[in-house]
Amino acid sequence: MAVRIRMKRMGRKHRPFYRICVIDARKPRDGRAIEEVGHYDPMVRDKSQRVVVNMDRIDHWLSVGAQPSEKVAVLLRKVREG
């Protein structure tokens, strides 16, 4: 099974909110996730609070072969830096 760590869009029109999920790559974007490991809210003014992730679970999924999407990889890099 090809497992990806990617974002699922939530929220409403012009007010996006994303859940960071571990999901089978063949499922649709907003399909059922295996596990939700965080969220990203681009509308929050304080940049340090835009991304909330459970790094223990992210590290677990990366260790068993899950691949992050490009955008999630950028977010994880920023979380690890700061």
Buried (B, 14 or more C-beta within 10 A) or exposed (E): EEBBBBBBEEEEEEEBBBBBBBBEEEBEEEEEBBBBBBBBBEEEEEEEEBBEBEEEBBEBBBEEEBBBBEEBEEBBEEBEEE
